[in-house]
Amino acid sequence: MVMKALVVGGGGREHAIAAALARNPETQVFSVMAKKNPGISKLAKKILLSKETDTEKIVRFARECGTDYAFIGPEAPLEAGVVDALEAAGIPSVGPSRAAARIETDKAFCRELVHKYRIPGCPEYRVFHHADDAAAFIADHDGDLVVKPIGLTGGKGVRIMGEQVDRKGAIAYVRSLGGNTVIEERLLGEEFTLQAFVDGNCLVPMPLVQDHKRAFEGDSGPNTGGMGSYSMPDHRMPFVTADDYEKALGIMAETVSAMAHEGYPYKGILYGQFMNTATGPKVIEYNARFGDPEAMNVLSLLTSDLGEIACGIATGRLSAVTVGFDEKATVCKYLVPEGYPDNPVSGSPVTIGDHTGALLYFANIEERNGNLVSLTSRTLAFVGIGDTLEEAEKHAESAAAAVSGKVRYRRDIGTRKLLESRITHMKELR
């Protein structure tokens, strides 16, 4: 039976979603994206170039295509209520309602929910709506803090005292935000990402991934949307104990339960970003969708039919679906324009070389007259897969090094040296 799936979004994450869906020859992919992603375009039966937050156009296109279900990639359409509009039109969707998506789009809502239900793993925090109050709190606080805008920032809005700003800089930053901030204790440890399929009740975890936000090698420079990521063959991390993992998974399960109790049942992809501290995992943030690049790691390993999983999520019958992943390592390396993230060079020709052994996912790149041209954000990514981390990194590195053009990437992502530094750091904390 042919199933028609609509994928909303046009980045590397959405290319990975579309590619995973298209592995089933009986799934037809349709796409709504703001810019024409060359990879998604080749997979899709029909595309609509439109703002991904234009709910009316998306619903109309979905109806015209006879869509059986929709899979929402980015956060902006979720905040715009595209899931609510699609489901009102009788089209089930993989993604939370606008109200449930606040777990990501409203950081104050997220913290207050976790606090109300006494869910473990919540750092000390304060919510402010006036700049003078936030500035006074920072000035009077002895330790380092983390300043987060309440709304969406594309992963680039956080400022950490002791790393990116000093006390004076933190005060200036909250004033620039108009005071609408969540201010939290600074957590020390190692980050990891746990993503899960959720149908409102049942939660099915995916392999752990570690992302690298900083722009340059050695975890230096400004934050980005993510320069790359890796996962291990056993689907865990060597600096995350079995007890840490169970605690993190339990925190996410309790959060899903709390959302249901509040009247906002959560279904879709729940992304938990954790800091593994000396006393266990704490929640840095939740995202209401797949991470980018983390989606590319886990979906490249998925052995089950993503379409069947999507239907299980949309209909509340996920528990009846078998979900499996290859027991292999992955390394994802993103190529970005020179000057990224502050002053990216766009319009530069990009030539892809031999990438045997690595999967290619297109992101912010266009095809013009048969040639690939970079834009202003992350360009494309390679995912290497192997029986070991070293093998996966070798495949990703070889493919990335074969690309020519005004682009760059982090060579250290997925290397044993970088992983060992994480393990050592965790041992020092414990």
N, C-alpha and C positions, 0 to 999 in steps of 0.2 A: 504493500500500500504506500503510495507516494505521500509524503508529508511536506508541507510548505512552511519553511522557517524564515521569519524576518529578523535580520540582524541590524540593530540600530547602533551606529558608530562606525568610524572609518580609520581607526588607528591600528597599531600592532596587536593590541589585545583583541580587537574585533576581527582582524585577519586570522588570529589563532582560533577564535570561536567559530568563524565561518569554515575554516579548514577542518576543524574537528567534526562539525556537523556534516560536511560534505563527504566525509569518509564513508558514510552510508549512501550507497548509490540511489536509494529510494528517498533521500532527502533533497529537496530543491531549496536553494538558498536565495533569498531576496534581500536587498540591502538599501538602507537609508543612511547616507553619510554627507557631510558638508563638502568634502573634497574627494575626488575620485581616487581611491586607493587601488593601485594596480593589481595587487594580489586578490583583494576581495572582488574586484571587477571580473577577474577571470573565473571566479568560482560562482558568481551570482547569475541567476537566470534573468533577473531584471534589477535595475538600480534606480534610485531616486536621489538626485543631488539636492539636498535641502538642509536647512538648519536642523540640527538633531533635537532641538527643543520645540519645533513647530508641531505641536500635537495634532492639530487638524489635518495637516498634510500627511503626517505619518499614518494616522488612522485611515484616511481616505486611500492611501497607497496600499495599506495592508488589506483593506476590503477589496480593492481592485484586483489584487494578486491572489485572493482567496486564501490568505494566510491562516495556517492552523494554529500557530503560536509565534510569539515574538521573544527575542533574546536581547536584552538591553545591555550594551557594553559600558558606556561612560556614566558618570554621576549626574551631569547636567540635565539629561532628559528625565532622570528619576526625580530630581528636584522640581522639574517643570510639570510633573504629573502625567508623563506619557503612559505609564502603566495603568493609572486610573482611567485614562481616556480609552486605551485599547480594551481593557476589560469591560468597560461600559458598553463598548461596541461588540462584545462577545468574543474577544480575542484574548485567550489566556497568555500570560507573559512570565518570563523568567526575570524577575526583578521586583523589588518591594514597591508598595504604594508610596505616594508622596509623603504620607504621614510616617510610614515605617522607615523610609529612607532618611529621616532625620537622625538616625543613628550615626550617619556620616555628615549630613548637610548642616546639622546644628550641634556643635560640640557641647554646648551647654545642656541641651536635651539629653545627650548621651551620658554625660557625667551625672546628671541629676537622676536619671533612670537607674543607673548602676548604684548610686548612693541610696536611693529610695528602697531598693530591693536587697540592699546589703550584699551585693555580689562581690566576691573577693577580687583582688587585683586592681582596684581603683587607686590611683595616686592621690595624694592630698591636692586639693584644687580650690579655687575661688572663681566665681563668675562675676564679671563687671560689665556695666553698661554705660559708665561715665569715665572719661579719661582721667579726671582728677583723682577719682577713687582708686583706679588701677595704678596710677603713678605713685600715689601715696603708699599703697601696699608694697610696691616694689622697693621704694626708698626705705621703708621701715623693716624690710625682711633681711635677715642676716645671710641666708644661703643663696645659692644659684636657683633660678627659676626658668620655666619654659613659658613663653608667651604664644598663644594660639588665637588667631581670629576665630570668631564663632562660626562663620560660614565657610563655604568652599574656597580653597586656594590652589587647587591642583598639585598639592603636595609640596608647595614652595613657600607657604606663609608662616611657618613656625620659626621662631627665633629662640635660641638657647643661650642663656647666660653662661659665660665661661668657655663658649665655643665660638659663637658668631657675634655676640654683643656683650658689652659690659653693662653695669647697672644704668649708666647714663643712656646708653644706646637702647636698652629695654624700655626705659621711660619714654624716650623719643618715639619708639615704635608704637607703643600703646596710644600715644597721642595722635599719631598718623592714622591709626585705625578708628579714631573717634571713641575709643574706650570699650567697644564691643568685643570683649576678649574673655578667654578662659586662661587663667594663670595657674600653673601647676608646679609641683616640686620637680626638680630635675632628677631623672632616673639614671642610675649608672648600671651598666651591664651590657649584654649582647642582644641585639634585636633578632627576632624571627617572625615569620608570617605563617599563620595557620588559616587556610581558606576552607570553606565548607559549602556543600550544597544543602539548602534548607527549604522545606515545603510548608513552613508554618509551625511544624511540630518536630518532625524527624530531621536530624542533622547528620550529614555524612562527610567526614573530614577528607581532605586531600593531603598530598605530601607536603611536609614543611619546606619552606623556601626562605633564603635570606637575600634581601634586596640591598643594593648599594646606591644611596641617594646622592652622595657627593660627586661633584663633576669630574674630579681629577684623581689620579692614582694615589694610593696611600690614604684614601678617604679624606681628601683635602678639597678646598674650594666650596662654592655655594651649593645649596641643595638643588636637585633637579627632580624631574618626574620619575627618575630611576635610570641608572646607567647600565644595569645588568643584574643578574641574580643567578643563584645556583641551588640545586637540590641534591641530596645524597641517595645512593642506591637503596638504603633501608627506609627512605622517606622520613627520616628524622634528622637531627643535627647533633654532632658529637658534643656540643656544649649544652644540650638540652637533655636532662635526665628523663627517664620514664615517668617519674613523679611530676616533673615540670610539665611534660606533655599532657598528662591526665588533668592537671590543674588548669592548664590553658583551655583544653577542650571542655572541661566542666564550666569554666567561666563563660564560654560562648554559649553552651547549652542553657545556662541560667539566664543569660541575656535574651535568648530566643523565647524562653518561657515568660520572662518579664514583659516582653513586647506583646505576647499573646494576652497576658493578664490585663495589660493596659488597653486592649482593644485594637492594637495595631499588629496583627499577626505578620510575622516576617517570612517572606519566601523569596528565593533568589539565591544569590551568592553572598555569603557573609565572610568578610575579610577581617581577620583579627591581627593587628600588628602589636606584638608583645615585646617588652623589654624583660629579658631574663636577668633578674637582679640577684643579689646575695641571698635574698629571702624568698625567691621564686618569681614566677612570671607576673608582670603587671601590664595592664592594657594601655598602650600608647594611644591607639585610636581604632575605631572600626571604620571600614569602608563598606558601602552597600552594593558592591560589585566586585568583579575580578580585579586584582592588581595588574598594573602594567609596568614592569614586565612579567610579574609572577604567573599570569595566566599562560604565558608561552611555555614556561617550565612544566606546569602540571598538565596542560592540555596536550602537550607533545608526548606525554607518557600515558594518556588515557587509553585504555584498551576497550572500554565499554562504549556504547552508542550514546553520544552526547544528546542526540535527539530524544532518545528514550528517557534519559535523565531529565531533560527539559520538560517533557510531558509529565513525568512523575512529580516534579516541583510544581508545575502549573496546576495540576489537578489534586495535589495533596496526597499523592500515593507514592512518594519517594521510597518508602520502606520496602516496597515490592520490587524495586529496581536493583539489579546487581551493578555495583560500581567497582571497577578495577583499574590498577595502574601498573605499568611495567616496573619491575624492580631494577631500575637503572638510574644513573646519575645524569643530571642535566646542567649545562652552563649556558646562560644567555648573555650575549654581549651586544649592547646597543651601539650603533654608529650614529653620531650626531654631527651637525654642521660645525665647522670651525667657528670659534667665538661663542658657542653655546655654553651656558644658557643666557648670558647677559647681552652679547652682541653677535647673534648667529649670522653667518654668511649664507644667504639664500640664493637660489637660481643657479647653483653650480652643478655641472654634469656629474653624474655618479655612474661608475662602471663596476659591475659585479663580476668577480672572477670565479674561479673554481671553488665551489662550496660543497663538494662531495663529503658526506658524513654529517652535514649540518642542515637543519631546516631553516628556511628563509621566511621572515615575516616582514612585510612592508608596513611602514608607519606614515610619517609626515613627508611624503615624497610624491611627485607627479610624473606622469609620462607625457612628454611633449615631442611630437613628431618622431615617435619611436625611441626617444632617449629618456632616461631617468634623470630627474632634476631635483635637487634638495630644496626644502622649504625652510621654515624657521625653527621647527622643533625636531624631536628625535626622528631620524631618517629611516632606519631599518634595523632589524635585529637578526642575529643568527643564534640558533639553539643547537648546541652540540649534545649528543646523547652517547653514553658509554657505560660499560660495566663498572668503571671506576670514575671518580671525579677527574683524575688526570686524563683519562681517555676523552671524556666529554669536553674538557677544557681545550684539549689539543684540537679537536674538530672545530669548536667555535672560534678559536684563535686563528687557525689556518684560513677559515672562511672570511673572517673579518680583515685579516691582513691582505687578502687578495682583492679588496675593494679599492678602487682609485677614485680620487676626487677630493674636494675640500671638505673632508669629513675626518673625524677622529673617534677613538674609543678607548676604554680603559683596559689595558692589557692584563692588569692584575686580578680581575674578577675571575673567580673559580680556580685560582692557583692554590696549590698546597700551602705556600708560604702565607698567603692571606688567611686561609682557614686556620692554620696553626696559631696565628696571632690572636684569633678569636678564642680558640681553646685556652691559650695561655692566660688571656685576660679574664676569662671566666674562672679559671683556677685561682687567680690572684684575689678575686672577689670572695671566693668561698674557702 
